Amino acid sequence: MTSLLAHAERRLVGRALPIVSAVMLVLAACGSEHRARQYATPGGVAERTTIDFANVVDYAAPALPAYFDRTVAALDNSPASDAIDNRVATLGRVLFYDLRLSTNDKASCAACHQQAVGFTDSMRFSNGISNAAPTDFHAMRLGNFRYWRPGSAFWDRRAASLEAQTSIPLHNLAEMGWGGAAGGFDALIRKMNATRYYPDLFAWAFGSRTITETRIQRALAQFVRAMVSHSSKWDAGYARVFSPTAPDRALDADLPNFTAQENRGRHLFMTAVRRGGAGCSSCHLPPTFALAADARSNGLDAAETRLFKAPSLRSVGLTGPYMHDGRFATLAEVVDFYDHGIQGGPALDDRLKSAGRPQRLHLDAADRAALVAFLRTLDDRALTTDPRFGNPFRRRDGQARIE
């Protein structure tokens, strides 16, 4: 097999498409065994990162709590034909943090989605390649994106999938800069091919050195989908009361590791409005706390026609601001809005209406503070410090950069 591959690869340069197809068929036939043998250690990038390419970390099979694992499968938006592969997700990690994917080597995905604050940005709008032109929307938290069942991305759902979403910041003139005169993906791929590491890294991940937009999309999407959040204070308490025979009953139970205020907030969050609660869990579904598939708009502005997508509430307490335009600086402001600020419009979700009008909860100050306290129990410090999702590059002059 090795000699056949060598012969095919020698004839590849300058040959017509049928020869290329033949070589690709040979590579596919060899499968992962060939890939591991031929591309065990990517050249160029290995010495510049902390990644152990011979013993790649596990992204494909996270150890999920029992209550988590048995309830989320139906919500998973991962493509059935493209399950997470540890090598591909590792490539995604490199792409996510590499400043060289921007036109001027000043921006990366991680510049706007920072691990320490739940893969969002503490700024209302993020700076990409230039401070002069910030982004149009606030950067979304990324944890548990894979459990948003429609799979669409961005606040306004304009990308049909996470794969499609990953390309848009690269094309965006304010973010990574490759739109218009910069030359688009063709120019980006030429830049990547000129490095000493990306052709070998793509070969290690995919079995050939070819860099394409589709492969970049797959790698970034797999890395993001691997960001599963399940290690908050709420998780620790819920694990102690969960019963596989009565999971809904466990959601109503006080958690033994919670304060009285946190349990009051938990009760309000989990309990329907008609039963005296705030009804938050009807849209933000435990245990992932990702948005319900049929959720509509939340009434931020009167006469709103857009259908918004919110991120999971995991790590929501680590930093503001909040909402698609970052209009609220604190969680207290968010709770106040849902208590008495919702406005009517054709896209308003029915769960936020009462008798056809925007709901008014009329919670007192203590209950509003309790909801904020509960939301903070969803903060996941494990995900925000997990080295599998951290910057893989060795630092030089304070920059996550490789040449």
Order of alpha helices (4+ residues) and beta strands (2+ residues): alpha-alpha-alpha-alpha-alpha-alpha-alpha-alpha-alpha-alpha-alpha-alpha-beta-beta-alpha-beta-beta-alpha-alpha
